[in-house]
Structures are given as structure tokens and as C-alpha cells.
């Protein structure tokens, strides 16, 4: 093997190592991007779940009042029932 062949082999090896380092860096950036994207999606899903829970609690309270109206179970506390009906309007 001549000196020129040795230098060519060293240059080729350095090129391969450099190319691998560049690919590795690009892959790491791609993984970081996907991780950030998943974090944002999880945060958005958690916010929606909290909104749904709040809306569900409100709807359950409204249904309880409507059930009392429909069954007439609250005949003695009609003032409280009227106040709850007014609160539902707001």
C-alpha cells in the first residue's frame, strides 16, 4: 500500500465519520421535534379534558334541577327551586 493510498483511506474514513455525525445530529433534532409535538398535543388534550369536566359538572347540576321540576319533589322549597331555575338562565 502506497502513501497516497493511505492518505486516501484516511480521507475516506474522515468523510464517513463526518457524514455519520451529520446524520446523527439531524436524527436527534427530528426526535426532539417529535417529542415537543407530542408534549403540545398532550397539553392540548389535558386542557380539553378539563373543559369537558367543567361542562359536564354544569350539565349535571342543570339536569338535577330539571329532574326536581319534572318530579315535583321540591314542592315545599319552591323559592329555592325558583332561584335555581333563575341561576340556570345565567
SERO-4910 file (N, C-alpha, C, O; in steps of 0.05 Angstrom, whole numbers):
BEGIN
 pado doro    nc1    nc2    nc3   cac1   cac2   cac3    cc1    cc2    cc3    oc1    oc2    oc3
  Unk    A     17    -23      0      0      0      0     18     25      0     36     27     16
  Unk    A     12     42    -18     29     66    -20     20     88     -1     -2     86     11
  Unk    A     36    109      0     29    131     17      4    145      8    -13    154     24
  Unk    A      1    147    -18    -23    160    -29    -48    144    -22    -69    155    -17
  Unk    A    -46    118    -23    -69    101    -16    -76    104     13   -100    104     20
  Unk    A    -56    106     30    -61    110     59    -75    136     64    -94    137     79
  Unk    A    -66    158     51    -79    184     55   -108    183     44   -126    196     55
  Unk    A   -112    170     22   -139    167     11   -157    152     30   -181    159     33
  Unk    A   -147    131     42   -163    115     61   -169    132     86   -192    131     96
  Unk    A   -150    147     96   -155    164    119   -176    186    112   -194    191    128
  Unk    A   -174    198     88   -193    218     80   -221    206     77   -241    219     85
  Unk    A   -223    182     67   -248    168     64   -261    162     91   -285    166     95
  Unk    A   -244    153    110   -254    147    137   -264    173    150   -285    172    163
  Unk    A   -249    195    148   -258    220    159   -284    229    147   -302    240    161
  Unk    A   -287    225    121   -312    232    107   -336    216    118   -357    227    122
  Unk    A   -331    190    122   -353    173    132   -361    181    160   -384    182    167
  Unk    A   -340    186    177   -346    194    205   -361    221    205   -379    224    221
  Unk    A   -353    240    189   -366    266    188   -395    263    178   -413    275    189
  Unk    A   -399    247    158   -426    242    147   -444    230    169   -467    237    172
  Unk    A   -433    211    183   -448    197    205   -455    217    227   -476    216    238
  Unk    A   -436    235    233   -442    255    254   -464    274    245   -481    282    261
  Unk    A   -463    282    220   -484    300    210   -512    286    210   -531    298    219
  Unk    A   -513    261    202   -538    246    203   -548    242    231   -572    244    237
  Unk    A   -529    237    249   -537    233    277   -549    259    289   -569    258    303
  Unk    A   -537    282    283   -548    307    292   -575    313    281   -593    323    295
  Unk    A   -579    307    255   -605    311    243   -626    293    255   -649    302    260
  Unk    A   -619    269    261   -638    250    273   -645    259    301   -668    257    309
  Unk    A   -626    269    316   -631    279    343   -650    302    343   -668    304    359
  Unk    A   -646    321    323   -664    344    320   -692    335    313   -712    346    323
  Unk    A   -694    315    296   -720    304    288   -734    292    312   -758    296    316
  Unk    A   -720    276    328   -732    265    352   -741    286    372   -762    283    384
  Unk    A   -725    307    375   -733    329    394   -758    343    384   -775    350    399
  Unk    A   -760    346    357   -783    359    346   -808    342    351   -829    352    359
  Unk    A   -806    316    346   -829    298    351   -837    297    380   -861    296    387
  Unk    A   -817    298    398   -823    298    427   -838    324    435   -857    323    450
  Unk    A   -829    346    425   -842    372    430   -871    372    419   -889    382    432
  Unk    A   -874    361    396   -901    359    384   -919    342    401   -943    350    405
  Unk    A   -910    320    411   -926    303    429   -932    317    455   -954    314    466
  Unk    A   -913    332    466   -918    347    491   -940    367    487   -958    370    504
  Unk    A   -940    381    464   -960    401    459   -988    388    455  -1008    398    464
  Unk    A   -988    365    442  -1013    350    438  -1024    341    465  -1048    342    469
  Unk    A  -1007    331    482  -1016    322    509  -1027    345    525  -1047    342    539
  Unk    A  -1013    368    524  -1023    391    538  -1050    400    528  -1068    407    544
  Unk    A  -1053    400    502  -1079    408    490  -1101    388    498  -1123    397    505
  Unk    A  -1095    363    499  -1114    342    507  -1122    346    536  -1145    342    543
  Unk    A  -1103    353    553  -1108    357    582  -1126    381    586  -1144    381    602
  Unk    A  -1121    402    570  -1138    426    572  -1167    420    563  -1186    429    576
  Unk    A  -1169    405    542  -1196    398    533  -1210    380    553  -1234    383    557
  Unk    A  -1196    362    566  -1208    344    586  -1218    361    610  -1239    356    620
  Unk    A  -1203    381    618  -1211    399    639  -1236    414    632  -1255    418    648
  Unk    A  -1237    424    607  -1261    438    598  -1285    420    597  -1307    428    605
  Unk    A  -1282    396    588  -1304    377    587  -1314    370    615  -1338    367    619
  Unk    A  -1295    367    634  -1303    361    661  -1320    384    673  -1340    379    687
  Unk    A  -1311    408    668  -1326    431    678  -1354    433    666  -1374    437    679
  Unk    A  -1354    429    640  -1380    430    626  -1398    407    635  -1422    411    638
  Unk    A  -1387    384    640  -1402    361    650  -1414    367    677  -1437    360    682
  Unk    A  -1399    379    695  -1409    386    722  -1432    405    720  -1452    403    735
  Unk    A  -1429    425    702  -1451    444    699  -1476    431    688  -1498    437    698
  Unk    A  -1473    414    669  -1496    400    657  -1509    382    678  -1534    379    679
  Unk    A  -1493    368    695  -1505    351    715  -1521    367    735  -1543    359    743
  Unk    A  -1512    391    742  -1527    408    761  -1553    417    748  -1574    417    761
  Unk    A  -1552    423    723  -1577    432    709  -1597    408    707  -1621    412    711
  Unk    A  -1587    385    702  -1605    361    700  -1618    355    727  -1641    348    728
  Unk    A  -1602    358    749  -1614    354    776  -1637    373    781  -1658    364    791
  Unk    A  -1634    398    773  -1656    417    777  -1680    410    760  -1702    410    769
  Unk    A  -1674    403    735  -1696    395    717  -1710    370    727  -1735    367    723
  Unk    A  -1696    351    738  -1708    327    749  -1727    334    772  -1749    323    775
  Unk    A  -1718    353    789  -1735    362    812  -1760    375    801  -1782    372    813
  Unk    A  -1757    391    780  -1781    404    769  -1800    383    757  -1824    385    762
  Unk    A  -1789    364    742  -1806    344    729  -1820    326    749  -1843    318    745
  Unk    A  -1807    319    771  -1819    301    790  -1835    315    812  -1850    303    826
  Unk    A  -1831    342    814  -1846    357    835  -1837    350    862  -1852    353    882
  Unk    A  -1813    340    865  -1802    331    891  -1796    354    910  -1793    350    934
  Unk    A  -1795    378    900  -1787    401    916  -1810    421    920  -1807    445    916
  Unk    A  -1834    411    926  -1858    428    929  -1855    447    952  -1865    470    950
  Unk    A  -1843    439    974  -1840    457    997  -1819    478    993  -1822    501   1003
  Unk    A  -1798    472    979  -1777    492    975  -1779    505    947  -1759    506    933
  Unk    A  -1802    516    941  -1806    527    914  -1789    552    910  -1781    559    887
  Unk    A  -1784    567    932  -1767    591    929  -1739    583    921  -1727    596    903
  Unk    A  -1728    563    934  -1701    553    927  -1701    543    898  -1682    548    883
  Unk    A  -1722    529    890  -1723    519    864  -1725    541    843  -1712    540    822
  Unk    A  -1741    562    849  -1742    585    831  -1716    599    829  -1708    608    807
  Unk    A  -1701    601    851  -1674    613    849  -1655    597    832  -1639    607    817
  Unk    A  -1657    570    835  -1640    553    819  -1647    555    789  -1629    554    772
  Unk    A  -1673    557    783  -1681    560    755  -1670    586    744  -1661    586    721
  Unk    A  -1672    607    759  -1660    633    750  -1630    631    746  -1619    643    728
  Unk    A  -1617    616    764  -1588    613    762  -1581    597    736  -1560    602    724
  Unk    A  -1599    579    728  -1594    564    704  -1595    582    679  -1581    577    659
  Unk    A  -1611    603    680  -1614    621    657  -1588    637    653  -1583    646    631
  Unk    A  -1573    640    674  -1548    656    672  -1526    637    668  -1503    646    666
***
